[in-house]
Amino acid sequence: MNKEKGAVIRLENIKRDFQVGEETVHALRDVSFTIHEGEFVTIMGTSGSGKSTLLNTLGCLDTPTAGEYFLDGISVRTMGKNDRATLRNRKIGFVFQSYNLLAKTTAVENVELPLMYNPSFNAAARKEKAIESLKAVGLGDRLQHKSNQMSGGQMQRVAIARALVNDPAVILADEATGNLDTRTSYDILVLFQRLHAEGRTIIFVTHNPEIAHYSSRNIQLKDGRVVSDTQNEHIQSAAEVLAKLPVEIDN
């Protein structure tokens, strides 16, 4: 178990309302929780539970209607759009279901992207950091490969390397295994568990209840509210499951 560390995420009575015609939709209702450094948290919920709205809030892509959101000790809700964008770039590494890689650029160039907005990195430093990040996810031999030269699992590893390159306070994964076959999904879960073991803070938003077996904590949403928030006392090893799966032979 990770010893308790500082709060990376703190939500206090977060509400998010949307106006749809004459109706007000309450997407988030008084959501409060704290995520500490080094936790691996799954946020679960069916369609309409509010998890996409919560993801957008946590990712500084949207602002709450009411309540307070602190990211690595910084209050987000009253920030302007540009300040939120800067904070997002420095503090959050995103991993998406669809990878969101630029098709005609190499793995290194894709991973360099978040550093383009960081003036403390020149071109040489960006490339060095990107290569280091790709090696950390096992892609040291794919540095110059483009997206159409890689498998889905390799593309997701590039996306994870891109999320890591800025040394963010938190990795925010949105259905990060959703487009992958079973074996590749577990391969990516092995990587997430290793990053967690190294002390990374990970928030994995998913509708797949299986993912909760591999995280340290599970937050369940329903109708815009947190209905359960539990520690996982028996974390399963994705590597052990992967080892038992049959190896698929490509034709």
DOLUM-963554 format. One record per atom (N, C-alpha, C, O, CB): x, y, z. Coordinates in pm, whole numbers, plus 50000, padded with zeros to 5 digits. Atoms other than C-alpha are relative to their C-alpha. Glycine has a CB too. Layout:
BEGIN
XYZ...
end
This chain:
BEGIN
500844987850000500005000050000500865012550000501915012950064499065000150123499294987249999501135035749929499735007250132498595007550181499575008849880500254991749881501655056750236499325012949956499535017449843501345003150078500774988150036499405087350243500925011849973501835014850051499005003550112499184988750040500885117050065499095012149980497915011850016500814996849869500764987850019499765151949967498844998449903498854989649817500905010849953501175000350088496435158749796500365005649863500855016849851498825008050062499794995450138496755161049417498705005849945498705015949873500514988449910501344995850045493005164549351499125002050122499084993450210499364989449902500994998049893490445179849587498765006549942498815017749891500595008650115501294994650045486805184749493499135002550123499014994050210499294990249901500874996449888484475202649732498645004449947498505015349892500655011250086501394996950037480715201549660499865005149857499245015449831499445010350095500044996150141481145203049284498624997449941498064986549953501074992449920501255001250075477975209649086500265004449856501015013849832498855008550065499944995550139477655211648708498634998449939498114987349926501084992049918501334999750061474365221648550500125004049854500975012149817499075009750075500094996450141473535223448179498565003749968497614997450016500484988349909501334995950043470615241448025499704993449866500394996049768499895015549989500425006650124468875219947762498585004649972497624999450029500094984350011501314993850022466015240547623499575007150126500295015750178498944989549957500504993949876463915250247922500334991550123500014995350235498505002049991499705009149890465195221248132501435001850049502345003749968499764985549957498665000049942468175222448369500414985750033499754978850111500065009150127499475013549974470215190348369501095001150107502065008450089500554993449869499024999949892472135184248693500974988449978500754977350027499304998950141499075010550038475115164848560500864995450117501164983550129500905004749887499265003349877477115166348886499305006650117498925018350110501495004649991500764995049885475485170449227500844998250128500954987250181498624992650014499255000149873477655179449528501054988850007501094981150102499024998450117498945010150003480605157549430501205004950080501755015650052500414996749853498844996649916483375157849692500884987750018500394977150056499545005650139499025010449965486505136549718501405005849985501605016149920499834987349911498594996250007490275139349757500804988149949500594976749992500525004750139499105010550050492885119649563501425004050036501875015050004499844998149844498654997249953496355117449713501064995149901500814986449818500234993550136498865003850084499695114649541500254985050010500294979350119501265007850041499685014250003500435078949432498814990649998499004978449999500834996750116501185008750009496845066149418499724996349855500035003849763498775007050063500505004550131495465046249124498504998450019498044988650078500704986449950501444999349975491755054949117499224997349872499495003549769499625013750058500955001450110489075041648886498745007850034498265007350147499674984949972501294993149986486015063548835499044993049905499214993249783500115015549969500915008650074483125041648725498615006249993498245014950072499934986150065501404995650011479595047448609499464996549864500194996149765499885015050026500645003050128477115038448339499805013049922500085023949973498634992750022500314988350082476125061948059498985008750073497965003750121499464995849860500904990949932474475092848209500295001750149499575008950218498604995449983499684999249857476125088648550500715012950037500745016850153500864988250041499274987649974478135120748513501504998649987502245008250010499675004950137498565002050000481555105348463500715007949890501855012249909500324985349986499374991850105482245123448133500105014650042501105021350015499204998949868499964986249947481345156748295501075001350106501795011350111498625004050058498974999949897483565147948590501394999549937502305006449982499814988350097498725000850073486395138448351500395013849947501535018149961499904989849885499734986750055486095172348180500355010150109501165019250088498805004849920499694991149887486135189748518501414997350051502205006650068498984998150114498685003849950489175170548644501105004149901502205007749941500074984950027499024996750104490935177148312500095014749967500785018649872499684992549877500014985450023490325214848333499505003649860499895013749803501415005850021500624997350130488335212548010498675007050016498125012449920499824987049921501294993949968485195225448180500075005350143500865000550224498834989949983500014994549863484425245948491498674996950068497624997150003500265015349998501235003349928481905236848761499065012150011499505023650005500334994950140500994989549972478705256648814500175005350141499985017250167498574994649979499774996249860479455256849188500954990150063501164979150010498675000750080499055008549930481925242249433501445004049969501685013249892499784985449963498594996950017485725242349446500774987949950500544976749994500615005050132499115010450051488315222349253501435004850017501825015349964499694996649849498584996949981491955222549363500834989249932500694977349962500355001050151499105009050071494555206749132501425003050046501965013750018499865001649846498664998349945497915201949303500105012950082501105020150076501055000149887500044988649911496905228949551499565013149937499485023350006501335002050058500374987850072495785254149286498495000049975497954990249924500775001249866501454999050022492155266149275499725002349851500265011649790499405011550085500224999950145490805260048925498755007849959498745014249854499894985949950501334995750046487175271648918499955014549950499265017449853499004998350111500094985950038487765309248896501065004049896501165015749860500155008850123498954996950098490655306748647499415003649864498334999049827500944988049984500364997250138490415321648300500404988449910501144979549951500675013049953499785011050094490545299247994501494997649973501934986149971499275002849868498585001450031494225305947915500784994450118501664986050100500585013449958499325005049881495365300048272499694985350023500554977550063499615008250123500385014149986493415267548282500754991349899501184980249931498484998249982499285007550105495035256547954501464997850040502004986950019499945007549865498615001349956498515263248096500114990050114501014981650115500555013650045500005009349887497705244948419499784985749951500454976449996498915003950102500295013250058496255215748220501254994049936501564982249957498865001049896498815004850070499405212948010501114995950096501844986350070500515010749905498905002649906501735213448311499674989150101500564981950147500355012850074500365008549886499765192648562499324986949963499274977750045499115007650090500795011950036497765166648365500554993649874500805000349774498525003849980499675007850119498825139348126498774992149959498264984050036501214990650026501225006450048495885127347915500314987449919501244987249838499185009749914499965012050083495455092147773498574997249956497694995250039500624987750077501355001250054492435087947543499764986149940500704979049903499755010849894500395012750061490545057747412500494999249855500924988749809498494998350005499674999950142491285068347053501445004649972501775007949858499045009149926498564996850008494995076247120500295014849973501165020750036500634991649892499824985850035494715111246962501435003349958501995013449999499605008850117498654997350054498085108346785499885007049865498895005349794500814986849986499944993950132499035129246485500514989449903501584983749923500935012749998499775011750086499015104446196501335000349924501974990049909498894998949900498854999450090501905116945985501305003950071502285007650006499735009749888498804996749924504395123346263500504987750076499734978550103499735011650098499395011549934506785099546439499584999450146498995008750201501535000649989500295001749857506395085846789500685011050081500065016850170500474986150049499274989549927509065110146913499315013549985499145020850082501455001049950500644987050024507335139946751498665001150072498315011850123499795002349850501274999949927503975130146901500225002450149499495010150212499254986849980499744998949857505465127147249500565013850036500365018650147500994989150045499444986649977507265160547214498925010850015499185021350074500935003849887501014989450013503985179347164499725007850128499725020150123498734993949952500294992149880503175188647527501135009450041500915019550106499684990750115498854991849962506685202647567500165012349910500935021449941501274991749994499944988450091506165226747274499545012750070499955023750033499144997549875500574988449931504285249547514500745002950131500295011150211498524997750028499224998249879506935247347786501325006949964502225000549910500274986350071498834992450044509545274847734501314995450063502394999350016499805014550031498765004549937512035257547964500674988549922501754984049959499724995550143499435010650083512615230747696500325005449861499435010449792499034988049990499674997050138514535238147376499824987349916499454976849970501475005449988500285011250091514335215047071500764987450040500214976450040500365003949857499195011749963517185192447183499504993750128499434981450139501475004050015500505005149872515825189347537498664993049983498394982950047499885011450103501305006250029512325181647403500194985949944499554976349988499195008649900499775013150064513645153447185500564990050101500124978550105500965001449880499395008849900515775138947466498964995050100498944983250135501145007450074501045003649903512815139447710498984990549936498524981150002499295012750054500965008650070510495123647449500564985949984499834976150003499655006049863499375013150015512955095347381500034992750134499764980750141501435001449943499975005749865513355089547754498624994750039498504983950098500485010650103501375003749967509565088047793499564987649921498894978849975499045011749972500345011650083509145063447504500724987450048500154976650048500345002749852499265011549946511845040847645499344995050128499324982950155501475003850028500645003749873510005041347979498754991549981498364984150071499655012550079501205008150027506925025747814500314988449904499414982249849498895008849940499605011550079508934999847621500015002049850499894992349774499124988850031500024997250145509055017047281501315006149950501325013949856498855009449967498694995050044512765024447252500364996149859501215002549796501054995350092499725004650137512775005446922498985005049899498985000649784500064984949996501054994950090509815024546773500035015349990499025021449955498624995350049499924985349988511055060446804499585007249873498915017549879501405004150036500274993250126510745069146435498814994249925498544998049811501234999449912501185005850065507655048446359498845010050005498675017450102499614986650068501214991850004504485066546253498804991350040498914979150050499795006249856501185007249949500965057246367499604988349913499214977849965498845009650012500435010950090500215036246057501004988549996500764978449929499805005549859499005010849992503325015446133499964993150135500834984950166501405005649974500075005549865502205006146484498654993350026497654996749964500255010950103501245006449956499614983646646499245009150096499775019450139500294986350068500794992049906496834996946869500685001150135500695011850196498624993950017499314999749871498774987347180501225009049999501485016150096500414986050040498834991250012501905004847055499575014649994500225023250053500824996349875500494986150006499905036146971499575004950138499815016450174498815001249900500414995849867498425036247321501235002250090501205010850177499074989550064498764997849926501945033047464500635013649964501175020650050501014988649972499544986650041502955063747260499185010650073499725020550123499895001949844500884990549931499935081747408500345000950149500305011850207498524995949983499625000049858501005071447760501345007150018501535014650114500084985550056498714993049996504565083147690499805015149989500455022950058500944995149888500324985750015503125116547576499405005650129499675017050166499015002249881500604995649873501105118447899501055001750109500915010050198498934990050046498964999949897504265112248104501045010849980501725014850075500684986750004498804992350037506645135647923500165012950080501285017750099499955003449853499934987449925505775166848125500104997850151500005007350229498775008549969500015003449857506065148648459498785005950070498935013750165501295005050067501224993749946502415157248537499714995750142500224985550190498814996849911500455003649865500845157048881499094987849997499054980050091499285011750067500955011050011498245132348755499874995649854499915003849763498615004150057500325005550132497645109248458498504997449999497984990250085500834986849969501465001250011493995111248348499694991649876499884996149763499315014149992500255009350110492965081348137498504998649977497744996050070500644986150031501425000750037489635080847953499774987449916500084987249797499565012749921500265012750070488585045047862501254995549923501154991849806498785001449903498725001750070492265039247779500234986049943501154984049863501125003250093499895013350059491765002247703498794996749913498644985449866500154989550109501285002450067488425006447526500094995549857499204988549809499205012250003499875003750141489725001847170500924988049978501254984849864500525011749922498985010450009492074972847247499414986250024498424984750095501125002750099500435013749974491664935147236500414996050142501145003250209500624990249895499835004049860491764915547562501474999550040501865005350142499364986450024498595001649963495464906747560500715013650006501465016350099500724990749899499364986850004496564941947461499505008750115500275016750169499745007049865500554992549887494234956847726500774996850128501145005850204498514996850020499255003949880495994936847997501455004649992502065008050093499954984850020498644995150019499354946447850500095014850044501055018950109500454998449852500034985949962498404983147894499735001550151500295010350215498915007649919500244999749855497044976248245501264996650079501505002250186498874990150037498715003149937500414960648334500845012850008501475015650110500764989049921499244987550003502014993548230499465010050102500235016450173499965006149859500594990949902499555014148437500344995650143500645004050228498475000749981499655004749866500204991948740501475002750032501815005850147499714985150013498584997049976503964996548696500185014850029500945018450119500854995949878499914985649976503545034348675499495003450140500055012050209499215007949893500544998149865501425032848991501044995850104501255002750204498694991950018498985004949906504115012249165501185009750011501855010450114500504986249956498914990250001506635039149067499605013150066500415022350079500455002749857500444988249926504505064949251499165009749921498825020449971501175007150051500844991250081502465079948967498575000250053498074990250103500024995649853501424998749965498965092949043499194998049872499405005049773499695014150066500755003650120496485077748798498505000350032498054994850132500414985949948501465000349994492765084448748499524993849869499784999149761499375014550022500425007650117491185059348511498475000349995497814993750075500544985250006501454998750015487645068448398499524989349902500004988549789499595014449950500425011250083485795038248261498594995350035498104997850145500984988450014501275006749970482475020148230500224985250025499284978050058498995002049884499685014349989484254986348250500334996350145501395000250195501184996349906499775003149858483944972248605501244991450024501764991250136498794993050057498815008449984486854948248542501225008350041502075003550116500304992549869498824991749975489354977148559500195002550149501325004050196499885013349925499944997149857488504982948925500804989750079501274992550189498605000950057499235010449931490234950149017501485003550007502214998050090499814986549931498564997550015493604965148922500435013550056501615017050052500384999149854499704986849944493384999349087500004999250153499604989050211498985010649951499945000049854493895009149450498725005550065498525004050185501195008250047501224993749946490545027149488498985001449889499345003349773500325013950063501064999150100487195028549312498925009850046498355008350154499394986249972501074990449975484765057849299498884997349899499104997249778500525014949989501155003550084481285049449167499055011849994498675017550097499284987450054500964989250020478975075849018498664994549955498584984549883500535010249898501345003050050475245074148966499175012850008499115019250114499324988450081500844988050005472955102648859500725012450052500135020850119498724997750080499254988049965475705128048914500525000550142501085010750184499185011749977499545000449861476495117349270501004988550020500974978549949498814998550096499145011049957479235096549431499184990850089498724994950196501285005350074500805009349921477425065549555500874990250078500404983850172499054992349908499075008049920480495046549674501435004549971501745009249861499844984749971498594996250010484185053449734500754990250089500794991950211500265015250042499435011149922486115022449839501464997549963501874999249848499184987349978498635004550022489715011349879499974985549953499144977649998500865001550129499885013850047490704979649696501064993050085502264995550069500364999549847499075006949909492244957149960500684988049935501654982649988499254995450125499455011750069492974929249711500245003549853499504999049765499054987650013499704995850137494534944849403500524988049921501484981449962501045011649999499555011050085494864919149125501185004449914501335016249883498844995049911498854997350086498014916748917499634997949855499304986749814501204991050039500295001250144497394924148549501044991249932500734984349835499965013949934498935008250059500744907348472499694985150015499954977249925501365003250066500355014149978499514874648625498884995549906498914984449854499584997750145501105003350093496324875648417500544999149858500194990049783498885010750007499434999850135498294884548103500774987249972500704981749862500925012349983499185012050018500624854948156499164987749971499644978149909500854997550124500885011650019497634831148151499205000749868498574990949827499044998850117500784998550124496094845047830500734993649884501964993949878499735014849970499345006050119496744826747502500645010849914500115021849902498984991949915499324990750090499204843547267499344999049864499194988149808501544996949989500674999850129497464854446950501055001549890501935010149898498965011549993499064999850112499344847746628499415008249887498315005149838500344985749952500474992050113499004874446359500204992349871501224985749850500735013549994499885006450131498314861246010500835008949907501055005349791498604997249939
end
